């Protein structure tokens, strides 16, 4: 399943990068005489309520989904890793403070906090990334903190401290590199969560604003035509499901490689 996930992700990335070339039509061009038309030879995925080609809009929407996912994971992983590593290595009151902040944020559903933040800041692509990053760093911080608590007792870390290495040198040179395999797995799974969260916010009208194509916005637009034109929601929904499934497959496979015993236990 790792190979299947890698193939799905690679295909989605290729589609997003090459969407201006692969898209058969302009995602914003309208043919009102064919509005709500079903799949046909010239339009394999049909047309939406404004006569826009759904296939072209799905290809363009892939860029938005992957861009948001990559931005959210990059910011969250960087901030969470630094805070978690600092808390785990320094300990004391700083560790207690960071852990209490993590506990407070984890006490609330993440998507509700994201909705509240975007509602206050205003709907836009930047605010979506900001809101998802503001709550996304928590999982990375907890993961890295646990890894650092274990790794700081290793002999090479003790040797570096004995030789006079400072706190930041030990963190950046020895401890954080030791957490990279686990962090890579978490980042892959985090991509799936970020893509799904962006689609949810766009579906609620708090994400990317029209006329920019977004899979969540396309689902919201097709909600009123579930019976007379189901293709408006079927194809964007399949795109979201396949991409999220691909990242989950890839993340599970990487996790089994990082910790083979866990993978064997899961299969048993």
Helices and strands as residue ranges (DSSP letters): H 2-17, H 19-22, G 32-34, H 54-90, H 92-106, H 110-121, H 125-151, H 155-162, H 167-170, I 171-175, H 176-203, H 215-222, G 223-225, H 231-258, H 260-267
